[in-house]
Amino acid sequence: MTAGEAYRAKLLTDDALDAAIAAYLADPSQPAMLEIGDKRLDVAAAVLANAYSTEVLAQDGATGPQRRNAVTTAILLAPVG
């Protein structure tokens, strides 16, 4: 199951997703974990595993919304396990 599937199944709330994204963007060097039921997702690992997200976040001119969308994409596509 991916985090996106968990989100559609209402196992992942908007508030939890928003908090994980904000925590990662505030300081990517700090651990940001997303709890989905009894499982956890490492946000930094999800971002590093997603080529699109790493490319956007590496751009100097990326806007706040672009950065947020990149992290959101990485999280929702990441497998939860």
Backbone as a printed PyTorch tensor [residue, N CA C, xyz], in Angstrom:
tensor([[[ 0.8410, -1.1780,  0.0000],
         [ 0.0000,  0.0000,  0.0000],
         [ 0.8870,  1.2430,  0.0000]],

        [[ 0.5090,  2.2150, -0.7870],
         [ 1.2260,  3.4880, -0.7990],
         [ 0.5300,  4.4460,  0.1690]],

        [[ 1.2090,  5.5290,  0.4880],
         [ 0.5960,  6.5410,  1.3460],
         [-0.6080,  7.1590,  0.6470]],

        [[-0.5700,  7.2700, -0.6710],
         [-1.7030,  7.7780, -1.4260],
         [-2.9190,  6.8800, -1.2810]],

        [[-2.7090,  5.5840, -1.3260],
         [-3.8110,  4.6380, -1.1180],
         [-4.3430,  4.7440,  0.3080]],

        [[-3.4440,  4.9180,  1.2640],
         [-3.8660,  5.1030,  2.6610],
         [-4.6520,  6.3940,  2.8170]],

        [[-4.2600,  7.4160,  2.0880],
         [-4.9660,  8.7050,  2.1270],
         [-6.3820,  8.5500,  1.5710]],

        [[-6.5000,  7.8780,  0.4440],
         [-7.8290,  7.6680, -0.1520],
         [-8.7080,  6.8090,  0.7480]],

        [[-8.0950,  5.8880,  1.4940],
         [-8.8390,  5.0170,  2.4120],
         [-9.1040,  5.6920,  3.7540]],

        [[-8.7130,  6.9460,  3.8800],
         [-8.9110,  7.7470,  5.1040],
         [-8.0850,  7.2420,  6.2890]],

        [[-7.0050,  6.5070,  6.0000],
         [-6.0880,  6.0750,  7.0520],
         [-5.0540,  7.1500,  7.3510]],

        [[-4.9090,  8.0760,  6.4220],
         [-3.9860,  9.2040,  6.5480],
         [-4.8150, 10.4780,  6.4400]],

        [[-4.7400, 11.3100,  7.4690],
         [-5.5650, 12.5280,  7.4850],
         [-4.8310, 13.7000,  6.8410]],

        [[-5.6160, 14.6980,  6.4510],
         [-5.0360, 15.9240,  5.9110],
         [-4.1010, 16.5770,  6.9230]],

        [[-4.5200, 16.6080,  8.1850],
         [-3.7050, 17.2450,  9.2280],
         [-2.3600, 16.5490,  9.3950]],

        [[-2.3640, 15.2230,  9.4020],
         [-1.1100, 14.4780,  9.5560],
         [-0.2010, 14.6930,  8.3530]],

        [[-0.7890, 14.6840,  7.1670],
         [-0.0130, 14.9130,  5.9430],
         [ 0.5710, 16.3190,  5.9370]],

        [[-0.2370, 17.3180,  6.2520],
         [ 0.2330, 18.7040,  6.3020],
         [ 1.3480, 18.8880,  7.3230]],

        [[ 1.2060, 18.2620,  8.4850],
         [ 2.2230, 18.3840,  9.5350],
         [ 3.5570, 17.7700,  9.0920]],

        [[ 3.4870, 16.6230,  8.4350],
         [ 4.7170, 15.9620,  7.9650],
         [ 5.4110, 16.7910,  6.8980]],

        [[ 4.6350, 17.3590,  5.9860],
         [ 5.2000, 18.2010,  4.9270],
         [ 5.8490, 19.4390,  5.5300]],

        [[ 5.1420, 20.0900,  6.4400],
         [ 5.6660, 21.3020,  7.0740],
         [ 6.9350, 20.9990,  7.8640]],

        [[ 6.9470, 19.8800,  8.5890],
         [ 8.1270, 19.5220,  9.3760],
         [ 9.3280, 19.2770,  8.4690]],

        [[ 9.1200, 18.5800,  7.3740],
         [10.2250, 18.3180,  6.4540],
         [10.7430, 19.6090,  5.8330]],

        [[ 9.8410, 20.4560,  5.3620],
         [10.2650, 21.6910,  4.7020],
         [10.9220, 22.6650,  5.6760]],

        [[10.5230, 22.6310,  6.9430],
         [11.1220, 23.5220,  7.9390],
         [12.5890, 23.1760,  8.1760]],

        [[12.9040, 21.8710,  8.1880],
         [14.2840, 21.4460,  8.4020],
         [14.4620, 20.0180,  7.8880]],

        [[14.8720, 19.8690,  6.6320],
         [15.0240, 18.5320,  6.0520],
         [16.0550, 17.6510,  6.7590]],

        [[16.9330, 18.2460,  7.5480],
         [17.9450, 17.4440,  8.2410],
         [17.3880, 16.7690,  9.4980]],

        [[16.2250, 17.1940,  9.9380],
         [15.5970, 16.5920, 11.1210],
         [14.6360, 15.4860, 10.6960]],

        [[14.5200, 14.4360, 11.5200],
         [13.6080, 13.3530, 11.1510],
         [12.1560, 13.8380, 11.1150]],

        [[11.4630, 13.4790, 10.0610],
         [10.0290, 13.7590,  9.9420],
         [ 9.3630, 12.4220,  9.6250]],

        [[ 8.6010, 11.9270, 10.5670],
         [ 7.9450, 10.6370, 10.4100],
         [ 6.4450, 10.8450, 10.2910]],

        [[ 5.8360, 10.0550,  9.4560],
         [ 4.4010, 10.1050,  9.2460],
         [ 3.8390,  8.7670,  9.7090]],

        [[ 2.9340,  8.8050, 10.6670],
         [ 2.3310,  7.5740, 11.1770],
         [ 1.0310,  7.3010, 10.4370]],

        [[ 0.9520,  6.0960,  9.8970],
         [-0.2370,  5.6580,  9.1690],
         [-0.6540,  4.3330,  9.7870]],

        [[-1.6580,  4.3980, 10.6390],
         [-2.0590,  3.2060, 11.3840],
         [-0.9200,  2.7910, 12.2980]],

        [[-0.4980,  1.5460, 12.1730],
         [ 0.6170,  1.0560, 12.9890],
         [ 1.9390,  1.0960, 12.2360]],

        [[ 1.9480,  1.7540, 11.0910],
         [ 3.1600,  1.8530, 10.2790],
         [ 3.6840,  3.2900, 10.2700]],

        [[ 4.9680,  3.4340,  9.9000],
         [ 5.5870,  4.7530,  9.8490],
         [ 6.2610,  4.9460,  8.4980]],

        [[ 6.2510,  6.1980,  8.0530],
         [ 6.8950,  6.5580,  6.7880],
         [ 7.9050,  7.6560,  7.0640]],

        [[ 9.1400,  7.4120,  6.6810],
         [10.2080,  8.4080,  6.8080],
         [10.0910,  9.3610,  5.6210]],

        [[ 9.7300, 10.6070,  5.8930],
         [ 9.4860, 11.5830,  4.8300],
         [10.7600, 11.8580,  4.0350]],

        [[11.8870, 11.9940,  4.6980],
         [13.1420, 12.2620,  3.9910],
         [13.4970, 11.1180,  3.0420]],

        [[13.2960,  9.8930,  3.4760],
         [13.5780,  8.7400,  2.6190],
         [12.6420,  8.7300,  1.4160]],

        [[11.3830,  9.0940,  1.6400],
         [10.4160,  9.1530,  0.5380],
         [10.8350, 10.2070, -0.4850]],

        [[11.2800, 11.3530, -0.0050],
         [11.7190, 12.4230, -0.9120],
         [12.9530, 11.9850, -1.6970]],

        [[13.9170, 11.3970, -1.0170],
         [15.1440, 10.9600, -1.6980],
         [14.8840,  9.8580, -2.7220]],

        [[13.8460,  9.0750, -2.5110],
         [13.5290,  7.9800, -3.4270],
         [12.7510,  8.4550, -4.6530]],

        [[12.3170,  9.6970, -4.6580],
         [11.5010, 10.2110, -5.7470],
         [12.3220, 11.1990, -6.5770]],

        [[12.6090, 10.8440, -7.8160],
         [13.4710, 11.6670, -8.6730],
         [12.8890, 13.0580, -8.9160]],

        [[11.5970, 13.1450, -9.1640],
         [10.9570, 14.4530, -9.3970],
         [11.1410, 15.3590, -8.1820]],

        [[10.8760, 14.8290, -7.0110],
         [10.9600, 15.6310, -5.7960],
         [12.3750, 16.1110, -5.5250]],

        [[13.3590, 15.2390, -5.6980],
         [14.7350, 15.6550, -5.4490],
         [15.1640, 16.7240, -6.4470]],

        [[14.6810, 16.6080, -7.6890],
         [15.0280, 17.6080, -8.7060],
         [14.4280, 18.9710, -8.3600]],

        [[13.1620, 19.0030, -7.9900],
         [12.5060, 20.2700, -7.6490],
         [13.1570, 20.8970, -6.4250]],

        [[13.3960, 20.1040, -5.4040],
         [13.9600, 20.6450, -4.1640],
         [15.3990, 21.1140, -4.3340]],

        [[16.0910, 20.6190, -5.3470],
         [17.4710, 21.0450, -5.5980],
         [17.5450, 22.3540, -6.3800]],

        [[16.4310, 22.7750, -6.9750],
         [16.4180, 24.0060, -7.7650],
         [16.4350, 25.2230, -6.8510]],

        [[17.3160, 26.1700, -7.1410],
         [17.4000, 27.3880, -6.3430],
         [16.1420, 28.2410, -6.4640]],

        [[15.5210, 28.2580, -7.6240],
         [14.3750, 29.1240, -7.8540],
         [13.0240, 28.4860, -7.5840]],

        [[13.0060, 27.3020, -6.9800],
         [11.7280, 26.6360, -6.7110],
         [10.9360, 27.4540, -5.6900]],

        [[ 9.6710, 27.6750, -6.0000],
         [ 8.8160, 28.4490, -5.1010],
         [ 8.3340, 27.5730, -3.9440]],

        [[ 7.7710, 28.2160, -2.9470],
         [ 7.2190, 27.4840, -1.8080],
         [ 6.1860, 26.4480, -2.2220]],

        [[ 5.2040, 26.8310, -3.0470],
         [ 4.2210, 25.8430, -3.4920],
         [ 4.8340, 24.7000, -4.3070]],

        [[ 5.8390, 24.9910, -5.1170],
         [ 6.5000, 23.9270, -5.8760],
         [ 7.1960, 22.9560, -4.9330]],

        [[ 7.8530, 23.4930, -3.9210],
         [ 8.5470, 22.6500, -2.9470],
         [ 7.5460, 21.7870, -2.1730]],

        [[ 6.4450, 22.4040, -1.7760],
         [ 5.4080, 21.6790, -1.0310],
         [ 4.8130, 20.5660, -1.8970]],

        [[ 4.5180, 20.8660, -3.1520],
         [ 3.9610, 19.8470, -4.0500],
         [ 4.9430, 18.7040, -4.2800]],

        [[ 6.2200, 19.0210, -4.3420],
         [ 7.2300, 17.9750, -4.5380],
         [ 7.2620, 17.0180, -3.3520]],

        [[ 7.2110, 17.5590, -2.1590],
         [ 7.2200, 16.7100, -0.9590],
         [ 5.9200, 15.9080, -0.8790]],

        [[ 4.8020, 16.5420, -1.1810],
         [ 3.5100, 15.8550, -1.1620],
         [ 3.5260, 14.6730, -2.1470]],

        [[ 4.0330, 14.9140, -3.3370],
         [ 4.1090, 13.8600, -4.3550],
         [ 4.9500, 12.6880, -3.8530]],

        [[ 6.0990, 12.9860, -3.2770],
         [ 6.9830, 11.9300, -2.7720],
         [ 6.2830, 11.1110, -1.6950]],

        [[ 5.5910, 11.7750, -0.7990],
         [ 4.9130, 11.0760,  0.2890],
         [ 3.8070, 10.1870, -0.2710]],

        [[ 2.9420, 10.7260, -1.1080],
         [ 1.7930,  9.9830, -1.5810],
         [ 2.1720,  8.7910, -2.4660]],

        [[ 3.3250,  8.8650, -3.1280],
         [ 3.7710,  7.7470, -3.9700],
         [ 4.5920,  6.7050, -3.2030]],

        [[ 4.9840,  7.0360, -1.9830],
         [ 5.8560,  6.1420, -1.2040],
         [ 5.0940,  4.9340, -0.6550]],

        [[ 5.7350,  3.7840, -0.6970],
         [ 5.1140,  2.6110, -0.0820],
         [ 5.1630,  2.7150,  1.4480]],

        [[ 4.1250,  2.2540,  2.0720],
         [ 4.0550,  2.2550,  3.5330],
         [ 4.2330,  0.8190,  3.9900]],

        [[ 5.1770,  0.6230,  4.8640],
         [ 5.3880, -0.7560,  5.2720],
         [ 6.2680, -0.9330,  6.4250]]])
